């Protein structure tokens, strides 16, 4: 049995929503990672730890998030 236009549109919207949900989850994950990198950098600076790795991670996240 052929799918109706309504079924095709419903499936298309469901796929688009799933994709947007996945993109949103990935963006939230990057934002959390960026916040964590910044917090680690601040803690490292406060306690005179080497912050080279934290700075690298922070720069990487800034370049990928914007």
Secondary structure, DSSP 4 states (H G I P E B T S, - for coil): -PPPHHHHHHHHHHHHHHHHHHHHHHHHHHHHHHHHHHHHHHHHHHTT---HHHHHHHHHHHHHH-
